[in-house]
Structure formats: C-alpha cells, structure tokens
Amino acid sequence: MRKSFLVFGSPRIEADEIAEVVDSLKSGWLSSGPKVAKFEQDFKRYAQSPHAVAVHSCTAGLFLSLVVANIKHGDEVITTPFTYAATVNVIVHRGAIPVFVDINPRTMNMDVHQVEKKITPRTKAIIPVHFAGRPCDMQALSALAKKYKLTVIQDAAHALETRYHGKPIAAWGDLTSFSFYVTKNLSTGEGGMVTTGNKRWAEMIQILASQGMTRGAWRRYSDKGYRQYRIILPGFKFNMMDLQAGLGLRQLTKIEKYLKIRERIWNQYDEGFKDLPLETPAAPEPKTRHARHLYTILLDLTALKINRDQFQQALYRLNIGTGVHFVAVHMQPYYKKAFRFKDSDYPQSAAVSNRTLSLPLSAKLSNGDVQDVITAVRTVIRRHKR
C-alpha cells in the first residue's frame, strides 16, 4: 500500500504558474483585468474560434449560452442524463424542460439515433456532452439541428483538446462551454470559457457576465482613464478574475504536452487491466482526438463479491483516490421527484452509473503513482473476486 494518499484529479501546478499569480497580486489587478483579456485572445487562437469569453465556470457559460440563445420558460432542451448535474440545472434555471436521450454504452455519449424521436415543436436546443473528452457524433447532431432549426450548445467541460473530423470541438455547434475546474486538463481552480462564431452573442455574454455593464473593470479603471459604465441588461456576477487567468495563460502553453503524458498513462492502464473482469474505455473513433480527461473503468459486478461503492472504498483504504462520473441525473433525488423519473427510464445510463469508476489521470502523476493505481485495482479484484 502507498504511504501517502493519491488525490484524485490533483492538478499539476508549476513555478511559472505560481509566479504569474504572484505577479497579479503585486500588480493590484486581482479581478477581471488585462490577463483575462489576454487569456481570451490566446484561448480563441487555440480553439480556432472567432470569439471567446472568459467566465467564472463552465456552468455559468452554459447558462449564459441558454440566455443568449433565447431559451425560455416551457422550451424543451435535449441532452443526456449521463452528465454532471450542472448541464441540466442550467436548463431548469431558465424555466425550460430537460428532455433526455440515453447513451451509447460504448462511447457513453448521447445515442444520436434516439435524438430525432425526442424532437417536438417545443424543442429549441440540443446540449451534447463530450463525456471524458470523447466527441459526440457532431455531424449527425448538426444535421438534425439544421433540419429542425435548433441551437447546439456544447458542454465541452471535458473536451478542451478534443478534435472531431480534423477540427477543434469549438468549431462545431453554435456555442461551446469549457471548464477549468480544479480537476480539469487546464485548471484555474474555478473558471470557464464560452466560444462562439456569433459576435452579438459573444458581446451579450461578456455584458451579462459582468452585471449587465457596458464596460468591465479593466476598461473602466485602466491607465487610459476612467470610463463611465451603463447597465443595459439585468446581468450576473459570472466574470473571471486575473488570478485565475494567470494560471490559464501558463497552462494553455503546456496543454498539448500534458495531453501526451495522459495518453501515456492511459496506455499503461489499458495494458495493466487487460486481463481483469472490467471494461476499459473504448478506443477513439476514426477522425477524432480524445482529450483523455477521464479514465473510466466499468466493473464486471457479476465477477465480484462487492459493488462499485465498496470497490471504491477498498481502493481508498489502499490510499488511492477515485471518482464516480457519473450517477446519472435522472437517478438523482431532485430530478426523480420533480420529473418523476425512474432509473429504468434510461437503462444504459443507469447501468453505467452503477458500474463506473474513474481512476487518477493527471499530468502530475509519476510512473510510481500509475503503478500504484494498477497494483491497487488488481489487489482489490484479487481479494473480492467470486
């Protein structure tokens, strides 16, 4: 057993990122300032998107995307139940109705073959979730969106480095929201980014994220002189801080290097688990690039004397931290009560929810860490195999 606990999703923070944060502290620009503006410009280039707006979280980005897309009370939004609650919470906060499509169990993404039959005259948008960094079938979804005049708002919380048919994921859909939460491939602690090809939407998101002001703090208080603000919309407090953007600026320069490290770890896991009663993630589809955000195994519970939660606790006792991505939204107490969902309504999502376990996958991991994870998983299986 390891002597120290291996924290799940611990980010790799290096000296240059720390120096960037210290520089912000010394400069006096702690909230939205020049580093946020620079991060938006650099991210826009990386994502190959005409516009990028930094926000406080991916959740904020998804919510503002629904606002600018004019999703209103009673509208229907199609998405997957196999996601974090944030994807669905924002729909509910707009007064709209989430309509679920079950997943393809191999990809764990929305089963595009089931989407069209869920479209009604009240359907206004689709939110595909690129689970673990694997892109959804965006050609099929884009064709449906065009046919029925729907807005596509991508939840790319896991998908920063993801590519689909030769293009960065931001090139697909109408709006795309990214996450920079502490466990993500690029981490600013909290934070997010919205990309879009629509200039008016980008401007509206920027204004709405800063209380509806026409000018943010950087523009009002910069050395170019004070500029009076105007409140032109009832906005929100969803802006990113320079302290966050400083981390993002430095990490963005390393994102491709870190992806290669995670790919190497991914391959080590595949090799280490190939003879065990569990399923490892499917290979990426042709003409795609997987962002390798989560390495999720599916336990064969028929071969074990314990369930997934007990398996997770057994790894915890061996000092290995893990995560569960996800217990499907339709299985969560609020949604079961509010929408009268049953687990069996989306059987593939429910089945995966009960068997899935996410193992540590970070550019911070050493070879020893990876071997400790493999050894611990094999040990738990050996101890609890039927």
C-alpha positions in Angstrom: 0.0 0.0 0.0 1.1 3.6 -0.7 2.4 5.6 2.2 0.6 8.8 1.1 -2.9 9.2 -0.3 -3.1 9.8 -4.0 -5.6 12.6 -4.5 -7.9 12.1 -7.5 -7.7 14.9 -10.1 -4.9 16.9 -8.4 -3.6 19.5 -10.9 0.0 19.9 -12.0 1.0 23.4 -10.9 4.5 24.6 -11.7 6.7 27.5 -10.8 5.8 29.7 -13.8 2.1 29.5 -12.9 2.8 30.4 -9.3 4.9 33.3 -10.5 2.0 34.5 -12.7 -0.4 34.6 -9.8 2.1 36.4 -7.6 2.6 38.9 -10.4 -1.2 39.5 -10.4 -1.1 40.0 -6.6 1.7 42.5 -6.9 0.0 44.4 -9.8 -3.2 45.1 -7.9 -5.3 43.5 -10.7 -7.0 40.7 -8.8 -10.3 40.6 -10.6 -11.0 40.9 -14.3 -8.2 42.8 -15.9 -5.5 42.5 -18.6 -4.7 38.8 -18.0 -8.4 37.9 -18.6 -8.3 39.8 -21.9 -5.0 38.1 -22.9 -6.3 34.6 -21.9 -9.4 35.1 -24.0 -7.2 36.0 -27.0 -4.9 33.1 -26.5 -7.7 30.6 -26.0 -9.5 31.9 -29.1 -6.5 31.0 -31.1 -6.1 27.6 -29.6 -9.8 26.8 -30.0 -9.8 28.3 -33.5 -13.0 30.2 -32.6 -13.9 33.7 -33.8 -14.9 34.7 -30.2 -14.1 33.5 -26.7 -15.4 35.0 -23.4 -13.9 34.0 -20.0 -16.4 33.3 -17.2 -16.4 32.1 -13.7 -17.3 28.4 -14.6 -18.5 26.2 -17.3 -21.9 26.2 -15.6 -22.0 30.0 -16.0 -21.1 29.6 -19.6 -23.8 27.1 -20.3 -26.4 29.2 -18.5 -25.4 32.4 -20.4 -25.4 30.4 -23.7 -29.1 29.5 -23.0 -29.8 33.1 -22.2 -28.4 34.5 -25.5 -29.9 31.6 -27.5 -33.3 32.9 -26.1 -34.2 29.6 -24.4 -37.3 30.5 -22.4 -39.9 29.1 -19.9 -41.5 26.0 -21.4 -39.0 25.4 -24.1 -37.5 21.9 -24.4 -33.8 21.2 -24.5 -32.5 17.8 -25.4 -29.4 16.5 -23.6 -28.1 13.3 -21.9 -28.8 12.1 -18.4 -25.3 10.8 -18.1 -23.6 14.0 -17.1 -22.9 16.2 -14.1 -26.0 18.0 -12.7 -24.8 21.4 -14.0 -25.7 20.5 -17.6 -29.3 20.0 -16.6 -29.5 22.5 -13.7 -29.0 25.4 -16.1 -31.9 24.2 -18.2 -34.2 24.2 -15.2 -33.0 27.6 -14.1 -34.1 29.0 -17.4 -37.6 27.5 -16.8 -37.0 25.1 -19.7 -37.7 21.4 -19.7 -34.8 18.9 -20.0 -35.5 16.1 -22.4 -33.1 13.1 -22.0 -31.7 10.8 -24.6 -30.0 7.7 -23.3 -26.3 6.9 -24.0 -24.5 4.6 -26.3 -22.8 2.3 -23.7 -19.6 2.0 -25.7 -19.0 5.8 -26.0 -21.0 6.9 -23.0 -22.2 9.8 -25.2 -25.7 10.6 -26.3 -27.1 8.0 -28.7 -27.7 10.1 -31.8 -30.0 7.5 -33.2 -32.5 8.3 -30.5 -32.4 12.1 -30.8 -34.8 12.8 -33.6 -37.8 11.0 -32.0 -37.4 13.3 -28.9 -37.8 16.5 -31.0 -41.1 18.2 -30.7 -42.4 21.7 -31.7 -41.3 22.9 -28.3 -37.7 21.8 -28.8 -35.3 24.7 -29.1 -31.8 23.4 -28.4 -29.6 20.4 -28.0 -26.8 20.2 -25.5 -24.3 17.4 -26.4 -21.9 16.4 -23.6 -18.5 15.2 -24.8 -18.0 12.7 -22.0 -14.5 12.2 -20.7 -13.1 14.0 -23.7 -14.7 11.8 -26.4 -16.5 13.8 -29.0 -20.2 13.2 -29.8 -21.2 12.5 -33.3 -21.4 16.1 -34.3 -22.1 15.6 -37.9 -25.3 13.8 -37.1 -26.3 16.3 -34.5 -25.5 19.2 -36.7 -27.7 17.8 -39.5 -30.6 17.4 -37.1 -30.1 20.9 -35.7 -30.2 22.3 -39.2 -33.2 20.3 -40.2 -35.3 21.4 -37.2 -33.7 24.9 -36.7 -32.2 24.1 -33.3 -29.4 25.7 -31.4 -26.5 23.4 -30.5 -24.8 24.4 -27.2 -21.9 22.1 -26.5 -20.9 21.0 -23.0 -17.2 20.7 -23.5 -16.2 20.6 -19.8 -14.1 17.5 -20.5 -13.1 18.3 -24.1 -10.5 21.1 -24.3 -8.1 19.2 -26.6 -10.9 17.2 -28.3 -11.0 17.2 -32.1 -13.7 16.0 -34.4 -13.1 15.4 -38.1 -10.0 17.5 -38.1 -11.4 20.5 -36.3 -11.2 21.6 -32.6 -14.5 20.9 -30.9 -15.3 24.6 -30.7 -15.7 24.6 -34.5 -18.9 22.6 -34.0 -22.2 23.8 -32.7 -23.3 27.4 -32.1 -21.9 27.9 -28.6 -19.4 25.8 -26.6 -18.6 26.0 -22.9 -15.4 24.8 -21.4 -14.4 24.1 -17.8 -11.2 25.0 -15.9 -12.3 23.4 -12.6 -9.5 22.1 -10.4 -9.7 18.5 -11.8 -9.8 19.6 -15.5 -7.0 19.2 -18.0 -6.4 23.0 -17.8 -7.2 24.2 -14.2 -7.7 27.7 -12.9 -9.3 26.4 -9.7 -12.7 27.6 -10.9 -13.3 29.1 -14.3 -14.7 28.6 -17.8 -14.8 29.9 -21.3 -17.5 30.3 -23.9 -16.7 30.2 -27.6 -19.0 31.1 -30.5 -18.9 32.3 -34.1 -21.7 34.8 -33.3 -20.2 38.2 -32.5 -23.5 39.6 -31.0 -23.8 36.6 -28.7 -20.2 36.9 -27.5 -20.8 40.6 -26.7 -24.0 39.8 -24.9 -22.3 37.1 -22.8 -19.5 39.5 -21.9 -22.0 42.1 -20.7 -24.3 39.6 -18.9 -21.3 38.1 -17.1 -20.4 41.5 -15.6 -23.8 42.6 -14.1 -25.0 43.9 -17.5 -22.3 46.6 -17.7 -21.2 48.0 -21.0 -17.7 48.3 -19.7 -15.8 45.8 -17.4 -13.4 46.9 -14.6 -10.3 46.8 -16.9 -11.9 49.2 -19.3 -13.2 51.5 -16.6 -10.1 51.7 -14.4 -7.2 51.2 -16.8 -4.5 53.8 -17.3 -6.4 55.1 -20.3 -8.7 57.0 -17.9 -11.9 56.3 -16.2 -14.9 55.4 -18.4 -18.4 55.6 -17.0 -20.4 52.3 -17.2 -24.0 51.8 -18.1 -26.3 48.9 -17.1 -28.0 47.8 -20.2 -29.2 44.3 -19.2 -30.0 42.7 -15.8 -26.8 40.7 -15.7 -25.0 38.3 -13.3 -21.7 38.1 -11.5 -20.1 35.5 -13.7 -16.7 37.1 -14.6 -13.3 35.5 -14.4 -10.5 37.0 -12.3 -7.0 37.8 -13.4 -5.7 35.5 -10.6 -7.5 32.6 -12.5 -6.5 33.8 -15.9 -2.8 33.9 -14.9 -3.0 30.2 -14.3 -4.8 29.6 -17.5 -2.3 31.6 -19.6 0.6 29.4 -18.5 -1.3 26.1 -18.6 -2.6 26.7 -22.1 1.0 26.8 -23.3 1.5 23.2 -21.9 -1.8 21.7 -22.8 -0.5 19.6 -25.7 2.5 18.4 -23.7 0.2 17.4 -20.8 -2.1 15.5 -23.2 0.8 13.3 -24.3 1.5 12.5 -20.7 -2.1 11.5 -20.1 -2.1 9.4 -23.3 1.0 7.5 -22.0 -0.8 6.9 -18.6 -3.9 5.8 -20.5 -1.9 3.2 -22.4 -0.3 2.0 -19.2 -3.7 1.5 -17.6 -5.0 -0.4 -20.7 -2.1 -2.7 -20.5 -2.3 -3.2 -16.7 -6.0 -4.0 -16.7 -6.4 -6.1 -19.9 -6.8 -9.5 -18.1 -9.2 -8.2 -15.4 -13.0 -8.5 -15.1 -13.6 -4.9 -16.1 -14.1 -2.9 -19.3 -11.6 -0.2 -20.2 -12.6 2.8 -22.3 -13.2 2.2 -25.9 -10.6 3.4 -28.5 -11.3 6.8 -30.0 -13.4 6.9 -33.1 -11.8 7.5 -36.5 -11.0 11.1 -37.4 -11.3 12.2 -33.8 -9.0 13.1 -30.9 -9.9 12.1 -27.4 -9.0 14.7 -24.7 -8.2 12.0 -22.2 -9.8 13.8 -19.4 -11.2 10.8 -17.5 -10.1 7.2 -17.5 -13.3 5.3 -16.5 -13.4 1.6 -15.9 -16.7 -0.4 -15.9 -16.6 -3.2 -13.3 -18.0 -6.6 -14.0 -20.1 -6.9 -10.9 -21.0 -10.5 -11.7 -17.4 -11.4 -11.2 -17.1 -9.6 -7.9 -18.4 -10.1 -4.4 -18.7 -6.3 -3.8 -20.4 -3.5 -5.6 -18.9 -0.3 -7.1 -19.1 1.8 -4.0 -17.4 -0.9 -1.9 -14.8 -1.3 -4.6 -14.1 2.5 -4.4 -13.8 2.3 -0.6 -11.4 -0.6 -0.9 -9.2 1.5 -3.1 -9.5 4.3 -0.6 -8.1 2.1 2.1 -5.2 1.4 -0.2 -4.6 5.2 -0.4 -5.9 5.5 -4.0 -8.4 8.4 -4.6 -11.1 7.8 -7.3 -14.2 9.5 -8.7 -17.6 8.4 -10.0 -18.5 10.0 -13.3 -21.5 9.9 -13.1 -24.5 8.9 -11.2 -26.9 9.8 -14.0 -29.1 12.9 -13.4 -32.4 11.1 -13.8 -31.3 8.9 -10.8 -30.7 12.0 -8.5 -33.3 12.7 -5.8 -34.4 16.2 -7.0 -34.9 15.1 -10.6 -36.6 11.8 -9.7 -39.1 13.8 -7.6 -39.5 16.9 -9.9 -39.8 14.9 -13.2 -41.0 11.5 -11.9 -38.0 9.8 -13.5 -37.3 6.1 -12.8 -33.9 4.5 -13.1 -35.2 2.3 -15.8 -36.3 5.2 -18.0 -32.7 5.4 -19.3 -31.3 1.9 -18.8 -27.9 2.3 -20.4 -27.2 5.4 -18.3 -28.3 3.6 -15.2 -26.3 0.5 -15.9 -23.1 2.5 -16.5 -23.8 4.7 -13.4 -23.8 1.6 -11.2 -20.5 0.2 -12.6 -18.3 3.1 -13.5 -15.2 4.3 -11.6 -12.8 7.0 -12.6 -9.1 6.4 -11.8 -6.5 9.1 -11.3 -5.4 10.6 -14.7 -3.3 13.8 -14.4 -0.1 15.1 -15.9 1.1 15.3 -12.3 1.2 11.6 -11.9 4.6 9.8 -11.7 5.3 6.4 -13.1 5.2 5.2 -9.5 1.8 6.7 -9.0 0.4 4.9 -12.0 1.9 1.6 -11.0 0.4 2.1 -7.5 -3.1 2.5 -9.1 -2.7 -0.6 -11.3 -1.5 -2.6 -8.3 -4.3 -1.4 -6.1 -7.0 -2.2 -8.6 -5.6 -5.7 -9.2 -5.3 -6.2 -5.4 -8.9 -5.3 -4.8 -10.1 -7.6 -7.6 -8.0 -10.5 -6.3 -9.4 -10.1 -2.8 -13.0 -9.8 -3.9 -13.3 -12.0 -7.0 -16.0 -14.6 -7.0 
